[in-house]
Amino acid sequence: MGEARAFTAIVNPAAGGSASASSLITLARLLREAGADVAVEYSRGLEHAADVARAAAGTGRVVLGVGGDGMAGCVGGALAGTDALFGVVPAGRGNDFARQLGIPSDPEEQAKLLLEGEPRAVDAIDANGTAVLGSVYAGVDAVANDNANKTRLLRGSAAYYFGALRAIATWRPADYLITVDGEAHARQGYTVVAANSGYYGFGKHIAPDARVDDGLLDVVLIKTAPKRLFFAVMRELEAGTHVRRPEIEVMRGEEVRIELAGTSGRTLPYGADGELPGTLPVTARVLPGALRVLAP
C-alpha cells in the first residue's frame, strides 16, 4: 500500500440521537492507528456541510459523510461530478443509501474499506438542479415527512410514526402526470418514487430492482386503492414483494418529471434523501457514474 489516505469526516451531530459522533470515535481511532490523517468537522446545517465537503475534496482528502441519508445525500451530492473520493459512514436512523451500497456497520470493516477499498462509480440524481443520491418522491410519504418535521411534541421515530398516520388518514388521491423520457403517463395514486437506490424511508425496499450504477431511475407508483390495501402494501415494502401487486406500477428511464395534473390548486411537497426541498413539479434526471464512492 502507498501513502495512507487523508480523511475529512463531516458529522451531523443530531443524527441517530447523537449516534453519529459516538460511532465515529472508534472508526477515527482505527484509521489513525493505520497512519491516516483524520480531521472531523461538525455540520451546522446542510449548506455548511456541502461547503466543507467541497473544500476538503479540493485539497485531495477523502470526504466522509457521517450520519443518516440526509447527510450522505448532502455531502455526496456536493461531490457529484467531481473526481473526489466519498465515503459513507452510516450513523443515522435510516442509512438507506449505505444499505444499498452494502457498507458494513462494523467499524473495523469500515476502516479496512476506507483505507484499502477501490472507488466505485455510482449514479446520482439531479433533482430540480440539486444533486442527491437515493431517491426523489412525492405523495403521502413526503406529506408524512412534512408532518413529522412540524410536530413539536414528538421526536425521532415517534414523530415519523405520527406523521405517517396523519398523512394516510387525511390522504385523498392525487392526480399525477408522470413523464418518463418524454412519454407522459396520467395516473392517480398515493405516491411516486424516482429511485436510484432501492431503499428509502428507514429500510423500505421500495424499488427492489433499482441499481446505483445502471444509468437509470426506477419509477415506482403506488396507485389509488382502498386504504386497507395500502397498509398491506406497506407491510410488504421491507421485503420488496409489493411490486407483484396490481396496485404497483414500475417504469424505468433516465429523466422523470413528476407534477400534479389538472388545475385543482393542490400543492404537494416532494422529498429527496429524507429532506423536503420544495413542492411539485420536480424533474429528476440520472447523472451516470457521477460519484466515486469507497464501497464494496
SVG drawing of the C-alpha trace seen along z (x, -y; Angstrom):
<svg xmlns="http://www.w3.org/2000/svg" viewBox="-61 -27 65 38">
<polyline fill="none" stroke="black" stroke-width="0.4" points="0.0,0.0 1.2,-3.5 0.7,-6.6 -2.3,-6.4 -5.4,-8.3 -6.3,-11.6 -9.9,-11.9 -12.3,-14.7 -15.3,-13.4 -18.3,-15.6 -20.6,-14.8 -24.3,-15.5 -24.2,-15.8 -28.0,-15.3 -28.4,-12.2 -29.5,-8.9 -29.9,-10.5 -26.3,-11.7 -25.1,-8.3 -23.0,-9.9 -20.4,-11.5 -20.1,-8.4 -19.8,-5.9 -17.0,-8.0 -14.8,-7.7 -13.9,-4.1 -13.6,-4.4 -11.3,-7.5 -9.1,-5.7 -8.7,-2.7 -7.9,-5.0 -5.3,-7.0 -3.7,-3.8 -3.2,-2.8 -1.4,-6.0 -4.2,-8.0 -4.8,-11.7 -8.4,-12.2 -10.0,-15.7 -13.5,-16.0 -15.9,-18.8 -19.3,-19.1 -22.1,-20.3 -24.0,-23.4 -26.5,-22.6 -26.7,-21.1 -25.3,-24.1 -22.3,-24.3 -21.7,-20.5 -21.7,-20.9 -19.2,-23.8 -16.9,-21.8 -17.1,-18.8 -16.1,-20.7 -13.3,-22.5 -11.9,-19.2 -12.1,-17.4 -10.3,-20.4 -7.2,-19.5 -7.3,-15.8 -8.9,-14.5 -11.4,-11.6 -14.7,-13.1 -16.8,-11.0 -20.5,-11.7 -21.2,-10.6 -24.9,-10.4 -28.1,-9.4 -29.4,-9.7 -29.7,-13.4 -26.0,-13.8 -25.0,-11.2 -27.1,-12.9 -25.9,-16.4 -22.2,-15.5 -22.3,-13.1 -24.4,-15.5 -21.9,-18.2 -19.2,-16.0 -21.1,-14.6 -19.5,-15.3 -16.0,-15.7 -13.1,-13.4 -13.4,-13.4 -13.4,-10.2 -16.5,-9.9 -17.1,-7.5 -20.4,-6.8 -20.4,-6.2 -23.9,-5.1 -24.9,-6.5 -28.5,-7.7 -31.8,-6.1 -32.4,-5.1 -29.0,-4.6 -30.8,-3.5 -28.1,-4.6 -25.4,-2.8 -27.7,0.3 -28.0,0.2 -24.2,0.0 -23.5,2.8 -21.5,0.6 -20.6,2.6 -21.7,1.5 -18.7,2.8 -16.0,0.1 -13.1,2.5 -14.7,3.5 -15.4,-0.2 -11.8,-1.2 -10.5,1.6 -12.8,0.4 -11.9,-3.2 -8.2,-2.5 -7.9,0.1 -11.1,0.1 -11.1,-0.9 -13.5,-3.6 -16.7,-2.6 -18.6,-4.8 -22.2,-5.2 -25.0,-7.3 -26.6,-10.4 -29.8,-12.3 -30.2,-15.9 -33.5,-17.0 -34.5,-20.5 -30.8,-21.4 -29.7,-19.8 -27.7,-16.6 -29.0,-13.9 -28.2,-10.2 -31.1,-7.9 -34.5,-8.9 -36.9,-11.7 -40.5,-11.1 -43.8,-12.9 -47.0,-11.8 -48.2,-10.5 -44.6,-9.7 -43.4,-13.3 -46.5,-14.6 -45.7,-12.2 -42.2,-13.6 -43.6,-17.2 -45.9,-16.3 -43.1,-14.8 -41.0,-17.9 -43.8,-20.2 -44.8,-18.2 -43.3,-19.8 -44.4,-17.3 -42.7,-14.2 -39.1,-13.4 -37.3,-10.8 -39.2,-7.7 -42.3,-8.6 -42.6,-11.8 -42.4,-9.9 -44.9,-7.3 -47.4,-10.1 -46.6,-11.9 -47.3,-8.8 -50.6,-8.0 -51.8,-11.6 -50.8,-11.7 -52.6,-8.4 -55.7,-9.3 -56.1,-12.6 -54.9,-11.5 -57.0,-12.0 -55.9,-10.5 -53.5,-12.7 -53.7,-13.1 -50.2,-12.8 -48.7,-13.5 -45.5,-11.4 -43.3,-12.0 -40.6,-9.3 -38.1,-10.1 -40.6,-12.3 -43.6,-9.9 -46.4,-11.2 -48.5,-9.0 -51.6,-10.3 -52.1,-8.3 -53.9,-8.6 -52.3,-7.3 -50.6,-7.6 -47.0,-8.3 -44.5,-8.3 -40.8,-7.5 -38.0,-8.0 -35.3,-5.7 -31.6,-5.5 -31.2,-3.4 -33.8,-0.7 -34.2,-1.7 -35.9,-4.7 -37.9,-5.6 -35.9,-3.6 -35.3,-0.3 -38.3,-0.1 -37.3,1.7 -39.4,-0.5 -37.6,0.3 -36.1,3.8 -34.7,3.9 -33.0,0.4 -29.2,0.3 -27.0,-2.6 -24.8,-2.0 -27.2,-1.3 -27.7,-4.8 -31.5,-4.6 -34.1,-5.6 -36.8,-3.1 -40.1,-4.9 -42.5,-3.2 -46.1,-4.3 -48.5,-3.2 -51.8,-3.6 -55.1,-4.5 -56.6,-1.6 -58.6,-1.2 -56.6,-2.2 -56.6,1.4 -54.8,2.4 -52.4,-0.5 -51.5,0.8 -51.0,4.3 -48.5,2.8 -46.7,1.0 -46.2,4.3 -44.6,5.8 -42.2,2.9 -39.4,4.2 -39.1,7.4 -39.8,5.7 -42.7,8.1 -45.2,5.3 -44.1,4.9 -46.1,8.1 -49.3,6.4 -51.5,4.8 -51.7,1.6 -47.9,1.1 -46.6,-0.2 -42.9,-0.3 -41.4,-2.3 -37.7,-3.0 -35.9,-5.9 -33.2,-8.5 -35.4,-11.5 -38.6,-11.7 -40.8,-14.7 -43.5,-14.4 -46.2,-17.0 -49.9,-17.3 -52.4,-17.1 -55.3,-19.5 -55.9,-22.9 -57.2,-21.9 -54.8,-24.3 -53.5,-21.5 -49.8,-21.5 -47.7,-18.6 -44.2,-18.5 -41.5,-16.4 -38.7,-14.7 -35.1,-13.9 -32.9,-11.8 -35.1,-12.5 -35.2,-16.2 -38.0,-18.3 -36.6,-20.8 -39.9,-22.1 -43.2,-21.3 -44.1,-19.7 -43.3,-19.8 -39.9,-18.1 -37.7,-16.8 -35.3,-14.0 -32.5,-13.2 -29.9,-10.5 -26.3,-11.5 -24.5,-8.3 -21.3,-7.5 -21.2,-10.9 -19.8,-9.9 -16.7,-8.0 -17.6,-6.0 -15.5,-3.7 -18.0,-0.9 -17.9,2.9"/>
</svg>
